[in-house]
Amino acid sequence: MQDAAIYNALVGLLTYPEADYPQRIEASVQVAPEECRGQLEQFAIRMRGQRTDQLQELFTQTFDLNPMCSLELGWHLFGENYERGQLLVKVREELRRHRLEESTELPDHLTHVLQLVERMEHEAAADFVAACVLPALEKMLMAMHGKENPFENVLLAVGSLLRRQFPEIPLTSPETEPLLKVLA
């Protein structure tokens, strides 16, 4: 896919902040396509002037201490049920198949998933995004709505990018358990 730069930039924003985080933010705005540039510009404005320790605290409070905004997508889809284990195994297999290294995060972490989606064949990626990524992202965004958390802009940018990349996915998801073709 041609969007490796924006996928990598979003992964950088969803990775624990270090001293280079302000540069990661600015780089994301520079490579963002029109569909998600405004959201990343808003994120940049809201994060401007924050010290590294403040960025780290906000990141931890947002994604690590609040299970409703966990970056582990399988948790949003299945909780701690058996199906999540199946998802973890399959995503790990796909990461290996696409020669993507895992970090200390679980395979269903959004940073791994975005790297994987960027490398998958379009049809398989569309199935995965429709069945797993967008439904989990919607739950995270519902949990953040109205909380004035700047990371909401990053998640909105991820959603906008995926919607642009996979226009064939319906805008509303069915009210059923995810159809996990990706687990087949």
ChimeraX commands (.cxc) that place a marker at each C-alpha (Angstrom):
marker #1 position 0.00,0.00,0.00 radius 0.5
marker #1 position 1.13,3.54,-0.62 radius 0.5
marker #1 position 0.14,4.86,2.80 radius 0.5
marker #1 position 3.02,3.38,4.81 radius 0.5
marker #1 position 4.12,6.81,6.06 radius 0.5
marker #1 position 0.77,7.71,7.63 radius 0.5
marker #1 position 0.30,4.23,9.11 radius 0.5
marker #1 position 3.79,4.45,10.65 radius 0.5
marker #1 position 3.08,7.96,11.92 radius 0.5
marker #1 position -0.14,6.83,13.60 radius 0.5
marker #1 position 1.71,3.90,15.17 radius 0.5
marker #1 position 4.18,6.45,16.55 radius 0.5
marker #1 position 1.36,8.46,18.11 radius 0.5
marker #1 position -0.11,5.34,19.70 radius 0.5
marker #1 position 3.23,4.31,21.18 radius 0.5
marker #1 position 4.27,5.45,24.65 radius 0.5
marker #1 position 5.61,9.02,24.47 radius 0.5
marker #1 position 9.32,9.66,24.79 radius 0.5
marker #1 position 11.29,12.87,24.31 radius 0.5
marker #1 position 10.74,12.70,20.52 radius 0.5
marker #1 position 6.94,12.66,20.82 radius 0.5
marker #1 position 6.45,16.30,19.69 radius 0.5
marker #1 position 8.41,15.44,16.53 radius 0.5
marker #1 position 6.23,12.37,16.01 radius 0.5
marker #1 position 3.16,14.58,16.23 radius 0.5
marker #1 position 4.47,17.08,13.69 radius 0.5
marker #1 position 5.61,14.30,11.34 radius 0.5
marker #1 position 2.13,12.78,11.44 radius 0.5
marker #1 position 0.57,16.05,10.31 radius 0.5
marker #1 position 3.09,16.33,7.47 radius 0.5
marker #1 position 2.29,12.88,6.01 radius 0.5
marker #1 position -1.44,12.85,6.74 radius 0.5
marker #1 position -3.83,12.62,3.81 radius 0.5
marker #1 position -6.56,15.23,3.66 radius 0.5
marker #1 position -9.14,12.93,5.29 radius 0.5
marker #1 position -7.32,12.81,8.60 radius 0.5
marker #1 position -5.03,15.86,8.55 radius 0.5
marker #1 position -7.50,18.09,10.43 radius 0.5
marker #1 position -7.80,15.60,13.28 radius 0.5
marker #1 position -4.02,15.34,13.58 radius 0.5
marker #1 position -3.65,19.13,13.41 radius 0.5
marker #1 position -6.12,19.42,16.31 radius 0.5
marker #1 position -4.14,16.81,18.23 radius 0.5
marker #1 position -0.93,18.76,17.58 radius 0.5
marker #1 position -2.51,22.00,18.80 radius 0.5
marker #1 position -3.85,20.38,21.96 radius 0.5
marker #1 position -0.54,18.66,22.77 radius 0.5
marker #1 position 1.72,21.63,22.00 radius 0.5
marker #1 position 3.83,22.72,24.96 radius 0.5
marker #1 position 3.33,19.52,26.97 radius 0.5
marker #1 position 6.40,18.13,28.72 radius 0.5
marker #1 position 7.35,14.50,28.15 radius 0.5
marker #1 position 6.16,13.51,31.63 radius 0.5
marker #1 position 2.78,15.17,30.99 radius 0.5
marker #1 position 2.44,13.35,27.66 radius 0.5
marker #1 position 3.33,10.07,29.34 radius 0.5
marker #1 position 0.82,10.61,32.13 radius 0.5
marker #1 position -2.00,11.43,29.70 radius 0.5
marker #1 position -1.12,8.44,27.50 radius 0.5
marker #1 position -1.08,6.09,30.50 radius 0.5
marker #1 position -4.35,7.45,31.91 radius 0.5
marker #1 position -6.00,7.21,28.50 radius 0.5
marker #1 position -4.93,3.80,27.27 radius 0.5
marker #1 position -3.40,1.82,30.13 radius 0.5
marker #1 position -5.54,2.70,33.14 radius 0.5
marker #1 position -8.87,2.87,31.34 radius 0.5
marker #1 position -9.94,-0.54,30.01 radius 0.5
marker #1 position -12.62,1.10,27.87 radius 0.5
marker #1 position -9.84,2.71,25.81 radius 0.5
marker #1 position -7.35,-0.16,25.85 radius 0.5
marker #1 position -5.38,-0.36,22.61 radius 0.5
marker #1 position -5.86,-4.15,22.63 radius 0.5
marker #1 position -8.66,-4.55,20.11 radius 0.5
marker #1 position -9.58,-8.12,21.00 radius 0.5
marker #1 position -10.50,-7.03,24.50 radius 0.5
marker #1 position -13.15,-4.70,23.06 radius 0.5
marker #1 position -14.53,-7.46,20.85 radius 0.5
marker #1 position -14.40,-10.47,23.15 radius 0.5
marker #1 position -13.28,-9.49,26.63 radius 0.5
marker #1 position -11.26,-12.34,28.08 radius 0.5
marker #1 position -13.20,-15.04,26.20 radius 0.5
marker #1 position -11.74,-17.89,24.19 radius 0.5
marker #1 position -12.36,-16.04,20.92 radius 0.5
marker #1 position -9.86,-13.38,21.94 radius 0.5
marker #1 position -7.23,-16.09,22.27 radius 0.5
marker #1 position -8.06,-17.23,18.75 radius 0.5
marker #1 position -7.70,-13.67,17.52 radius 0.5
marker #1 position -4.34,-13.27,19.26 radius 0.5
marker #1 position -3.01,-16.47,17.70 radius 0.5
marker #1 position -4.19,-15.54,14.21 radius 0.5
marker #1 position -2.88,-11.98,14.41 radius 0.5
marker #1 position 0.49,-13.29,15.66 radius 0.5
marker #1 position 0.59,-15.66,12.67 radius 0.5
marker #1 position -0.20,-12.79,10.31 radius 0.5
marker #1 position 2.46,-10.59,11.90 radius 0.5
marker #1 position 5.05,-13.33,11.32 radius 0.5
marker #1 position 3.83,-13.97,7.78 radius 0.5
marker #1 position 4.24,-10.28,6.96 radius 0.5
marker #1 position 7.63,-10.14,8.76 radius 0.5
marker #1 position 6.47,-7.67,11.39 radius 0.5
marker #1 position 8.16,-7.85,14.77 radius 0.5
marker #1 position 6.08,-7.77,17.91 radius 0.5
marker #1 position 6.88,-5.34,20.66 radius 0.5
marker #1 position 6.14,-6.01,24.30 radius 0.5
marker #1 position 2.46,-5.40,23.46 radius 0.5
marker #1 position 0.04,-8.21,22.66 radius 0.5
marker #1 position -0.55,-8.97,18.96 radius 0.5
marker #1 position -4.00,-7.33,18.96 radius 0.5
marker #1 position -2.54,-3.98,20.08 radius 0.5
marker #1 position -3.57,-1.23,17.68 radius 0.5
marker #1 position 0.08,-0.43,16.88 radius 0.5
marker #1 position 0.62,-3.99,15.59 radius 0.5
marker #1 position -2.73,-4.07,13.85 radius 0.5
marker #1 position -2.11,-0.85,11.90 radius 0.5
marker #1 position 1.26,-2.13,10.69 radius 0.5
marker #1 position -0.39,-5.37,9.65 radius 0.5
marker #1 position -3.30,-3.74,7.84 radius 0.5
marker #1 position -0.84,-1.62,5.87 radius 0.5
marker #1 position 0.93,-4.76,4.61 radius 0.5
marker #1 position -1.98,-7.15,4.03 radius 0.5
marker #1 position -3.59,-7.76,0.66 radius 0.5
marker #1 position -6.48,-5.35,0.22 radius 0.5
marker #1 position -9.32,-7.90,0.45 radius 0.5
marker #1 position -7.93,-9.62,3.56 radius 0.5
marker #1 position -7.21,-6.26,5.17 radius 0.5
marker #1 position -10.75,-5.05,4.40 radius 0.5
marker #1 position -12.21,-8.17,6.05 radius 0.5
marker #1 position -10.00,-7.70,9.11 radius 0.5
marker #1 position -10.75,-3.98,9.39 radius 0.5
marker #1 position -14.51,-4.54,8.99 radius 0.5
marker #1 position -14.69,-7.47,11.42 radius 0.5
marker #1 position -12.26,-6.35,14.11 radius 0.5
marker #1 position -10.57,-2.98,13.80 radius 0.5
marker #1 position -13.48,-0.63,13.15 radius 0.5
marker #1 position -15.86,-2.26,15.68 radius 0.5
marker #1 position -13.20,-2.02,18.41 radius 0.5
marker #1 position -12.29,1.52,17.38 radius 0.5
marker #1 position -15.96,2.54,17.58 radius 0.5
marker #1 position -16.14,1.25,21.16 radius 0.5
marker #1 position -13.01,3.17,22.11 radius 0.5
marker #1 position -14.35,6.35,20.55 radius 0.5
marker #1 position -17.69,5.98,22.36 radius 0.5
marker #1 position -15.78,5.70,25.65 radius 0.5
marker #1 position -13.80,8.87,24.85 radius 0.5
marker #1 position -16.67,10.93,23.50 radius 0.5
marker #1 position -17.21,14.14,25.45 radius 0.5
marker #1 position -14.18,13.64,27.69 radius 0.5
marker #1 position -12.04,16.32,25.98 radius 0.5
marker #1 position -9.17,13.84,25.58 radius 0.5
marker #1 position -6.79,14.86,22.77 radius 0.5
marker #1 position -6.14,11.21,21.90 radius 0.5
marker #1 position -9.69,11.08,20.57 radius 0.5
marker #1 position -8.35,13.02,17.58 radius 0.5
marker #1 position -5.75,10.30,16.92 radius 0.5
marker #1 position -8.39,7.56,17.04 radius 0.5
marker #1 position -10.65,9.61,14.77 radius 0.5
marker #1 position -7.72,9.99,12.36 radius 0.5
marker #1 position -7.21,6.20,12.37 radius 0.5
marker #1 position -10.90,5.72,11.58 radius 0.5
marker #1 position -10.80,8.29,8.79 radius 0.5
marker #1 position -7.73,6.68,7.26 radius 0.5
marker #1 position -9.29,3.22,7.36 radius 0.5
marker #1 position -12.56,4.51,5.86 radius 0.5
marker #1 position -10.60,6.11,3.01 radius 0.5
marker #1 position -8.49,3.01,2.47 radius 0.5
marker #1 position -11.48,0.64,2.54 radius 0.5
marker #1 position -14.49,2.50,1.13 radius 0.5
marker #1 position -16.25,-0.80,0.48 radius 0.5
marker #1 position -16.83,-1.33,4.22 radius 0.5
marker #1 position -20.36,-0.24,5.23 radius 0.5
marker #1 position -20.53,2.83,7.43 radius 0.5
marker #1 position -22.57,1.04,10.07 radius 0.5
marker #1 position -21.66,-2.31,11.50 radius 0.5
marker #1 position -24.24,-5.03,12.04 radius 0.5
marker #1 position -25.41,-5.65,15.59 radius 0.5
marker #1 position -23.92,-9.15,15.62 radius 0.5
marker #1 position -20.70,-10.76,16.77 radius 0.5
marker #1 position -17.86,-9.96,14.38 radius 0.5
marker #1 position -17.57,-12.27,11.41 radius 0.5
marker #1 position -13.98,-13.28,11.77 radius 0.5
marker #1 position -12.93,-14.41,8.33 radius 0.5
marker #1 position -9.50,-13.48,9.58 radius 0.5
marker #1 position -9.66,-16.44,12.02 radius 0.5
marker #1 position -10.42,-18.98,9.30 radius 0.5
marker link #1:1,2 radius 0.2
marker link #1:2,3 radius 0.2
marker link #1:3,4 radius 0.2
marker link #1:4,5 radius 0.2
marker link #1:5,6 radius 0.2
marker link #1:6,7 radius 0.2
marker link #1:7,8 radius 0.2
marker link #1:8,9 radius 0.2
marker link #1:9,10 radius 0.2
marker link #1:10,11 radius 0.2
marker link #1:11,12 radius 0.2
marker link #1:12,13 radius 0.2
marker link #1:13,14 radius 0.2
marker link #1:14,15 radius 0.2
marker link #1:15,16 radius 0.2
marker link #1:16,17 radius 0.2
marker link #1:17,18 radius 0.2
marker link #1:18,19 radius 0.2
marker link #1:19,20 radius 0.2
marker link #1:20,21 radius 0.2
marker link #1:21,22 radius 0.2
marker link #1:22,23 radius 0.2
marker link #1:23,24 radius 0.2
marker link #1:24,25 radius 0.2
marker link #1:25,26 radius 0.2
marker link #1:26,27 radius 0.2
marker link #1:27,28 radius 0.2
marker link #1:28,29 radius 0.2
marker link #1:29,30 radius 0.2
marker link #1:30,31 radius 0.2
marker link #1:31,32 radius 0.2
marker link #1:32,33 radius 0.2
marker link #1:33,34 radius 0.2
marker link #1:34,35 radius 0.2
marker link #1:35,36 radius 0.2
marker link #1:36,37 radius 0.2
marker link #1:37,38 radius 0.2
marker link #1:38,39 radius 0.2
marker link #1:39,40 radius 0.2
marker link #1:40,41 radius 0.2
marker link #1:41,42 radius 0.2
marker link #1:42,43 radius 0.2
marker link #1:43,44 radius 0.2
marker link #1:44,45 radius 0.2
marker link #1:45,46 radius 0.2
marker link #1:46,47 radius 0.2
marker link #1:47,48 radius 0.2
marker link #1:48,49 radius 0.2
marker link #1:49,50 radius 0.2
marker link #1:50,51 radius 0.2
marker link #1:51,52 radius 0.2
marker link #1:52,53 radius 0.2
marker link #1:53,54 radius 0.2
marker link #1:54,55 radius 0.2
marker link #1:55,56 radius 0.2
marker link #1:56,57 radius 0.2
marker link #1:57,58 radius 0.2
marker link #1:58,59 radius 0.2
marker link #1:59,60 radius 0.2
marker link #1:60,61 radius 0.2
marker link #1:61,62 radius 0.2
marker link #1:62,63 radius 0.2
marker link #1:63,64 radius 0.2
marker link #1:64,65 radius 0.2
marker link #1:65,66 radius 0.2
marker link #1:66,67 radius 0.2
marker link #1:67,68 radius 0.2
marker link #1:68,69 radius 0.2
marker link #1:69,70 radius 0.2
marker link #1:70,71 radius 0.2
marker link #1:71,72 radius 0.2
marker link #1:72,73 radius 0.2
marker link #1:73,74 radius 0.2
marker link #1:74,75 radius 0.2
marker link #1:75,76 radius 0.2
marker link #1:76,77 radius 0.2
marker link #1:77,78 radius 0.2
marker link #1:78,79 radius 0.2
marker link #1:79,80 radius 0.2
marker link #1:80,81 radius 0.2
marker link #1:81,82 radius 0.2
marker link #1:82,83 radius 0.2
marker link #1:83,84 radius 0.2
marker link #1:84,85 radius 0.2
marker link #1:85,86 radius 0.2
marker link #1:86,87 radius 0.2
marker link #1:87,88 radius 0.2
marker link #1:88,89 radius 0.2
marker link #1:89,90 radius 0.2
marker link #1:90,91 radius 0.2
marker link #1:91,92 radius 0.2
marker link #1:92,93 radius 0.2
marker link #1:93,94 radius 0.2
marker link #1:94,95 radius 0.2
marker link #1:95,96 radius 0.2
marker link #1:96,97 radius 0.2
marker link #1:97,98 radius 0.2
marker link #1:98,99 radius 0.2
marker link #1:99,100 radius 0.2
marker link #1:100,101 radius 0.2
marker link #1:101,102 radius 0.2
marker link #1:102,103 radius 0.2
marker link #1:103,104 radius 0.2
marker link #1:104,105 radius 0.2
marker link #1:105,106 radius 0.2
marker link #1:106,107 radius 0.2
marker link #1:107,108 radius 0.2
marker link #1:108,109 radius 0.2
marker link #1:109,110 radius 0.2
marker link #1:110,111 radius 0.2
marker link #1:111,112 radius 0.2
marker link #1:112,113 radius 0.2
marker link #1:113,114 radius 0.2
marker link #1:114,115 radius 0.2
marker link #1:115,116 radius 0.2
marker link #1:116,117 radius 0.2
marker link #1:117,118 radius 0.2
marker link #1:118,119 radius 0.2
marker link #1:119,120 radius 0.2
marker link #1:120,121 radius 0.2
marker link #1:121,122 radius 0.2
marker link #1:122,123 radius 0.2
marker link #1:123,124 radius 0.2
marker link #1:124,125 radius 0.2
marker link #1:125,126 radius 0.2
marker link #1:126,127 radius 0.2
marker link #1:127,128 radius 0.2
marker link #1:128,129 radius 0.2
marker link #1:129,130 radius 0.2
marker link #1:130,131 radius 0.2
marker link #1:131,132 radius 0.2
marker link #1:132,133 radius 0.2
marker link #1:133,134 radius 0.2
marker link #1:134,135 radius 0.2
marker link #1:135,136 radius 0.2
marker link #1:136,137 radius 0.2
marker link #1:137,138 radius 0.2
marker link #1:138,139 radius 0.2
marker link #1:139,140 radius 0.2
marker link #1:140,141 radius 0.2
marker link #1:141,142 radius 0.2
marker link #1:142,143 radius 0.2
marker link #1:143,144 radius 0.2
marker link #1:144,145 radius 0.2
marker link #1:145,146 radius 0.2
marker link #1:146,147 radius 0.2
marker link #1:147,148 radius 0.2
marker link #1:148,149 radius 0.2
marker link #1:149,150 radius 0.2
marker link #1:150,151 radius 0.2
marker link #1:151,152 radius 0.2
marker link #1:152,153 radius 0.2
marker link #1:153,154 radius 0.2
marker link #1:154,155 radius 0.2
marker link #1:155,156 radius 0.2
marker link #1:156,157 radius 0.2
marker link #1:157,158 radius 0.2
marker link #1:158,159 radius 0.2
marker link #1:159,160 radius 0.2
marker link #1:160,161 radius 0.2
marker link #1:161,162 radius 0.2
marker link #1:162,163 radius 0.2
marker link #1:163,164 radius 0.2
marker link #1:164,165 radius 0.2
marker link #1:165,166 radius 0.2
marker link #1:166,167 radius 0.2
marker link #1:167,168 radius 0.2
marker link #1:168,169 radius 0.2
marker link #1:169,170 radius 0.2
marker link #1:170,171 radius 0.2
marker link #1:171,172 radius 0.2
marker link #1:172,173 radius 0.2
marker link #1:173,174 radius 0.2
marker link #1:174,175 radius 0.2
marker link #1:175,176 radius 0.2
marker link #1:176,177 radius 0.2
marker link #1:177,178 radius 0.2
marker link #1:178,179 radius 0.2
marker link #1:179,180 radius 0.2
marker link #1:180,181 radius 0.2
marker link #1:181,182 radius 0.2
marker link #1:182,183 radius 0.2
marker link #1:183,184 radius 0.2
view
